[in-house]
Amino acid sequence: MGSEGIGAEFSGNIQGTQAKAYIAAVVNPFGTGVTVVAATDVPNYSSLYKQLAKEIAGSLQFSQPKEPPVTEEWRQTLQGAKLTYLNSYSSSGYDSYGGYSDHEEILLCGNRFTFYKSSSMSIDTGGAYASSAGNSNNAGNWTVATSGTGVPLLRLQYDNGKVSDFELEYRETKTYLNGYRYFRTYDHGECR
């Protein structure tokens, strides 16, 4: 399908029924592409399905996405910020104790970030005791992007290639990432 796409006929089973399909995939130069599937059961398949899939794929037009103003606002707000998440729980009874704590820090300096996470858990039942602890420290590049639905995202691209996206939200002047409250602080001296 030219230099922008590819198409082919396929046959197999769809929900237990013998089926045939024409699948056309088109490259989007600005991001994720589009796949068009025209399928039916084998007795009803005709060249019309191939023609239809090719027509739809050939009619697609892509344009450079427009970044909403909120994306730049978040970039400025987060520049030089330390985002801290704290969560802990403990309970005790007559002869037992249990608890856990989670601590995350995301430090955003320039276009780089460091991510630190520590967690611990302990249980004491009066006759047995168990505990565990762990921490990690990673770094990479950060930016603010927008999801396909227009939601601003904090995107962390780790030096090892892994990518994490966090939905950004303000609620009553408080910062939330994926629905969890993070404390946002500045002037901590760690970006210097």
Secondary structure, DSSP 8 states (H G I E B T S, - for coil): -GGGEEEEEEEEEETTEEEEEEEEEEEETTEEEEEEEEEEEGGG--HHHHHHHHHHHHH---------HHHHHHHHHHTT-EEEEEEEEEEE-SS-EEEEEEEEEEEEETTEEEEEEEEEEEEE-SS-EEEEEEEEEEEEEEEEEE-TTS-EEEEEEETTS-EEEEEEEEETTEEEETTEEEEEE---STT-
